[in-house]
Amino acid sequence: VLHTAAEFSDPGVDYKFSPGERGCAHSHYRMWQRVAQGAQPMLILEDDVQLVFERSSGGMSSGASFTERLHLGMAEASKKQADVLYLGWSGHRDGNFKH
């Protein structure tokens, strides 16, 4: 998902974050402030990100698909002069997998 800075600052949606999600968002916001002061791209990931993992459908993820998709996303973001490239979210919410 590509966003300009204006779109990202006011997405027009009210979010209901859990305390953990608020803490995570605040941490990322601080990192985005640092990125805005610089001139180079920065990749912000969770502290527990796993690029190599066992797939729920079987087999292993090697991280190769992430790397490939990141390259494609960065190329598209550069082409469209996007300020933010949102890679997605997947994980626990209220003890259940959301995706």
Z-matrix of the N, CA and C atoms (Angstrom, degrees):
N
C 1 1.447
C 2 1.517 1 107.40
N 3 1.300 2 117.52 1 126.31
C 4 1.452 3 122.70 2 -179.44
C 5 1.518 4 109.84 3 -104.32
N 6 1.338 5 115.86 4 138.69
C 7 1.459 6 120.63 5 -179.79
C 8 1.518 7 110.14 6 -137.85
N 9 1.321 8 116.75 7 146.19
C 10 1.450 9 120.64 8 167.60
C 11 1.520 10 106.96 9 -83.48
N 12 1.316 11 117.10 10 165.83
C 13 1.464 12 120.55 11 178.97
C 14 1.529 13 110.77 12 -59.10
N 15 1.328 14 117.68 13 -40.81
C 16 1.467 15 121.03 14 -179.46
C 17 1.524 16 111.43 15 -63.57
N 18 1.327 17 116.94 16 -43.91
C 19 1.461 18 120.13 17 178.99
C 20 1.523 19 111.42 18 -64.99
N 21 1.310 20 116.05 19 -37.23
C 22 1.457 21 120.14 20 -176.54
C 23 1.526 22 111.77 21 -73.32
N 24 1.332 23 117.03 22 -32.35
C 25 1.462 24 119.76 23 -178.43
C 26 1.528 25 112.07 24 -74.00
N 27 1.325 26 117.94 25 -26.18
C 28 1.459 27 121.41 26 178.10
C 29 1.528 28 109.15 27 -140.45
N 30 1.347 29 116.72 28 81.84
C 31 1.463 30 119.07 29 -176.58
C 32 1.517 31 114.23 30 -73.07
N 33 1.346 32 118.24 31 -7.94
C 34 1.450 33 120.84 32 179.60
C 35 1.518 34 113.46 33 76.57
N 36 1.325 35 117.02 34 18.77
C 37 1.455 36 122.18 35 -178.67
C 38 1.520 37 108.70 36 -130.31
N 39 1.330 38 116.74 37 135.79
C 40 1.463 39 121.31 38 173.99
C 41 1.516 40 108.66 39 -91.74
N 42 1.325 41 116.75 40 122.92
C 43 1.453 42 121.74 41 -179.30
C 44 1.522 43 110.61 42 -101.71
N 45 1.326 44 116.90 43 143.98
C 46 1.459 45 122.24 44 174.43
C 47 1.516 46 107.13 45 -111.18
N 48 1.332 47 115.98 46 96.69
C 49 1.456 48 121.94 47 -177.43
C 50 1.520 49 111.58 48 -89.33
N 51 1.312 50 115.66 49 145.78
C 52 1.460 51 120.99 50 168.88
C 53 1.531 52 107.18 51 -75.14
N 54 1.345 53 119.01 52 165.27
C 55 1.467 54 119.71 53 177.27
C 56 1.534 55 112.13 54 -55.52
N 57 1.310 56 118.12 55 -39.94
C 58 1.462 57 120.90 56 178.72
C 59 1.518 58 112.06 57 -65.47
N 60 1.332 59 116.37 58 -40.58
C 61 1.464 60 120.57 59 178.87
C 62 1.528 61 110.52 60 -66.11
N 63 1.355 62 116.66 61 -38.18
C 64 1.469 63 119.83 62 177.62
C 65 1.523 64 110.38 63 -63.18
N 66 1.327 65 116.71 64 -43.54
C 67 1.464 66 120.77 65 179.26
C 68 1.513 67 111.34 66 -62.40
N 69 1.309 68 116.09 67 -42.82
C 70 1.461 69 121.58 68 179.05
C 71 1.527 70 109.97 69 -64.48
N 72 1.326 71 116.97 70 -46.45
C 73 1.463 72 120.93 71 -179.38
C 74 1.528 73 110.51 72 -61.71
N 75 1.343 74 116.43 73 -40.42
C 76 1.472 75 119.97 74 179.39
C 77 1.523 76 110.39 75 -64.25
N 78 1.309 77 116.83 76 -41.78
C 79 1.462 78 121.61 77 177.75
C 80 1.526 79 110.55 78 -61.22
N 81 1.333 80 116.40 79 -45.35
C 82 1.459 81 119.82 80 179.32
C 83 1.525 82 110.93 81 -66.78
N 84 1.313 83 116.65 82 -37.70
C 85 1.466 84 120.28 83 178.56
C 86 1.525 85 110.35 84 -59.60
N 87 1.331 86 116.27 85 -43.23
C 88 1.472 87 119.80 86 177.87
C 89 1.522 88 110.57 87 -61.54
N 90 1.334 89 116.59 88 -39.22
C 91 1.462 90 119.36 89 178.18
C 92 1.527 91 110.42 90 -67.15
N 93 1.336 92 117.98 91 -39.81
C 94 1.464 93 120.50 92 178.43
C 95 1.518 94 111.15 93 -62.25
N 96 1.338 95 117.04 94 -35.20
C 97 1.458 96 120.07 95 176.02
C 98 1.528 97 110.21 96 -61.85
N 99 1.336 98 116.92 97 -41.44
C 100 1.464 99 120.51 98 177.69
C 101 1.521 100 110.96 99 -65.19
N 102 1.324 101 116.75 100 -40.59
C 103 1.464 102 120.83 101 179.10
C 104 1.527 103 109.93 102 -61.72
N 105 1.333 104 116.83 103 -42.85
C 106 1.465 105 121.37 104 -177.91
C 107 1.522 106 111.76 105 -61.49
N 108 1.310 107 117.29 106 -26.68
C 109 1.466 108 121.33 107 179.32
C 110 1.525 109 111.71 108 -80.46
N 111 1.313 110 117.03 109 -16.31
C 112 1.460 111 121.13 110 -178.23
C 113 1.512 112 111.76 111 -101.51
N 114 1.313 113 114.94 112 -178.14
C 115 1.458 114 120.18 113 -177.76
C 116 1.523 115 112.40 114 -118.23
N 117 1.337 116 117.19 115 1.50
C 118 1.456 117 119.63 116 -177.25
C 119 1.519 118 111.03 117 -115.52
N 120 1.338 119 116.50 118 153.82
C 121 1.467 120 119.78 119 176.70
C 122 1.527 121 111.30 120 -63.75
N 123 1.323 122 115.70 121 152.96
C 124 1.460 123 121.09 122 176.46
C 125 1.517 124 108.19 123 -137.61
N 126 1.316 125 115.97 124 139.37
C 127 1.457 126 122.18 125 176.85
C 128 1.518 127 107.77 126 -102.47
N 129 1.328 128 117.15 127 122.02
C 130 1.460 129 122.53 128 179.80
C 131 1.520 130 107.78 129 -109.90
N 132 1.324 131 116.01 130 120.53
C 133 1.463 132 122.29 131 -179.85
C 134 1.518 133 109.75 132 -124.71
N 135 1.311 134 115.89 133 159.61
C 136 1.459 135 121.44 134 173.93
C 137 1.525 136 109.73 135 -65.02
N 138 1.322 137 116.62 136 155.61
C 139 1.465 138 119.84 137 179.32
C 140 1.528 139 111.70 138 -69.46
N 141 1.317 140 117.41 139 -18.71
C 142 1.463 141 120.23 140 -178.93
C 143 1.533 142 112.34 141 -112.55
N 144 1.341 143 117.09 142 24.22
C 145 1.458 144 120.71 143 179.96
C 146 1.529 145 109.81 144 -60.33
N 147 1.321 146 115.39 145 141.55
C 148 1.466 147 121.45 146 177.82
C 149 1.521 148 107.91 147 -126.90
N 150 1.320 149 116.77 148 111.77
C 151 1.455 150 120.70 149 177.75
C 152 1.520 151 111.05 150 -91.56
N 153 1.325 152 116.26 151 -20.31
C 154 1.460 153 122.62 152 175.56
C 155 1.523 154 106.52 153 -115.89
N 156 1.340 155 117.12 154 116.76
C 157 1.456 156 120.35 155 -175.91
C 158 1.525 157 109.94 156 -157.72
N 159 1.316 158 115.88 157 164.25
C 160 1.461 159 121.32 158 176.42
C 161 1.524 160 108.34 159 -81.28
N 162 1.310 161 116.50 160 126.54
C 163 1.471 162 121.31 161 179.96
C 164 1.525 163 109.83 162 -74.90
N 165 1.335 164 116.71 163 144.14
C 166 1.464 165 120.47 164 178.73
C 167 1.525 166 110.98 165 -65.47
N 168 1.328 167 117.40 166 -24.23
C 169 1.467 168 120.88 167 178.44
C 170 1.525 169 112.17 168 -89.57
N 171 1.326 170 116.04 169 3.52
C 172 1.463 171 120.89 170 -179.58
C 173 1.511 172 111.76 171 104.85
N 174 1.308 173 115.44 172 152.57
C 175 1.459 174 120.34 173 -179.73
C 176 1.511 175 111.91 174 84.82
N 177 1.307 176 115.13 175 178.53
C 178 1.456 177 121.27 176 -177.68
C 179 1.527 178 110.47 177 -117.43
N 180 1.316 179 115.19 178 146.47
C 181 1.455 180 121.03 179 170.41
C 182 1.522 181 106.36 180 -92.72
N 183 1.322 182 116.78 181 128.69
C 184 1.462 183 121.18 182 -177.14
C 185 1.516 184 113.06 183 -92.43
N 186 1.304 185 117.76 184 -8.42
C 187 1.458 186 121.29 185 -173.73
C 188 1.518 187 111.80 186 91.36
N 189 1.326 188 117.21 187 -11.05
C 190 1.467 189 120.81 188 -178.47
C 191 1.526 190 111.46 189 -65.05
N 192 1.339 191 117.57 190 -39.36
C 193 1.469 192 119.33 191 -179.07
C 194 1.530 193 110.16 192 -67.99
N 195 1.336 194 117.49 193 -35.73
C 196 1.469 195 120.52 194 176.25
C 197 1.521 196 109.75 195 -62.37
N 198 1.336 197 116.02 196 -47.84
C 199 1.463 198 120.66 197 -178.95
C 200 1.517 199 110.96 198 -60.24
N 201 1.330 200 116.70 199 -44.52
C 202 1.464 201 121.13 200 179.23
C 203 1.526 202 110.73 201 -62.29
N 204 1.321 203 116.76 202 -47.09
C 205 1.466 204 120.32 203 -179.02
C 206 1.523 205 111.66 204 -67.13
N 207 1.324 206 117.22 205 -34.13
C 208 1.463 207 120.27 206 177.24
C 209 1.525 208 109.82 207 -64.35
N 210 1.321 209 117.43 208 -44.84
C 211 1.467 210 120.68 209 177.90
C 212 1.530 211 110.63 210 -59.78
N 213 1.329 212 116.82 211 -45.35
C 214 1.468 213 120.30 212 178.70
C 215 1.528 214 111.37 213 -62.81
N 216 1.328 215 116.39 214 -43.49
C 217 1.460 216 120.96 215 179.67
C 218 1.520 217 112.25 216 -64.23
N 219 1.332 218 116.81 217 -42.17
C 220 1.465 219 120.39 218 178.99
C 221 1.530 220 110.64 219 -64.80
N 222 1.330 221 117.23 220 -39.82
C 223 1.465 222 120.58 221 178.66
C 224 1.531 223 110.38 222 -63.31
N 225 1.335 224 116.59 223 -44.02
C 226 1.464 225 120.94 224 179.47
C 227 1.526 226 110.73 225 -66.63
N 228 1.322 227 117.41 226 -41.39
C 229 1.467 228 121.23 227 178.49
C 230 1.521 229 110.52 228 -62.18
N 231 1.318 230 116.40 229 -41.67
C 232 1.462 231 120.79 230 179.05
C 233 1.523 232 110.77 231 -64.92
N 234 1.326 233 116.01 232 -44.28
C 235 1.463 234 121.31 233 -179.62
C 236 1.528 235 111.18 234 -60.88
N 237 1.327 236 116.41 235 -38.82
C 238 1.470 237 120.72 236 -177.22
C 239 1.527 238 112.31 237 -94.28
N 240 1.332 239 117.02 238 3.51
C 241 1.461 240 122.83 239 -179.16
C 242 1.534 241 111.61 240 53.42
N 243 1.320 242 115.41 241 42.34
C 244 1.468 243 120.96 242 179.53
C 245 1.526 244 109.90 243 -73.54
N 246 1.307 245 116.11 244 149.00
C 247 1.457 246 121.87 245 176.96
C 248 1.521 247 111.89 246 -89.81
N 249 1.337 248 116.90 247 -26.87
C 250 1.462 249 122.11 248 -177.20
C 251 1.525 250 108.87 249 -136.17
N 252 1.319 251 116.29 250 133.43
C 253 1.461 252 122.43 251 171.67
C 254 1.524 253 106.18 252 -115.93
N 255 1.332 254 116.68 253 107.60
C 256 1.460 255 121.77 254 -178.96
C 257 1.524 256 108.39 255 -91.79
N 258 1.324 257 116.08 256 118.34
C 259 1.456 258 120.70 257 -174.38
C 260 1.521 259 113.58 258 -84.17
N 261 1.316 260 117.94 259 -21.91
C 262 1.453 261 120.25 260 178.74
C 263 1.507 262 112.32 261 125.71
N 264 1.318 263 114.77 262 -179.42
C 265 1.455 264 121.41 263 -177.38
C 266 1.515 265 107.80 264 -149.35
N 267 1.304 266 115.33 265 140.65
C 268 1.455 267 121.10 266 175.53
C 269 1.510 268 107.50 267 -154.53
N 270 1.320 269 116.97 268 134.55
C 271 1.452 270 117.63 269 178.89
C 272 1.507 271 113.28 270 164.24
N 273 1.322 272 114.26 271 -160.92
C 274 1.462 273 121.38 272 -176.74
C 275 1.522 274 111.30 273 -82.07
N 276 1.301 275 115.26 274 143.69
C 277 1.461 276 121.97 275 170.21
C 278 1.512 277 106.00 276 -148.00
N 279 1.303 278 117.38 277 120.50
C 280 1.462 279 122.82 278 -176.05
C 281 1.518 280 111.66 279 55.94
N 282 1.343 281 115.99 280 36.20
C 283 1.457 282 120.72 281 176.27
C 284 1.507 283 114.78 282 81.33
N 285 1.332 284 118.60 283 1.36
C 286 1.463 285 121.68 284 -179.26
C 287 1.519 286 109.72 285 -122.50
N 288 1.315 287 115.69 286 148.67
C 289 1.443 288 119.12 287 174.21
C 290 1.519 289 109.18 288 -68.60
N 291 1.322 290 117.15 289 129.65
C 292 1.451 291 120.26 290 178.16
C 293 1.517 292 110.77 291 -79.93
N 294 1.327 293 117.89 292 -38.45
C 295 1.473 294 122.48 293 -179.55
C 296 1.501 295 109.02 294 -127.23
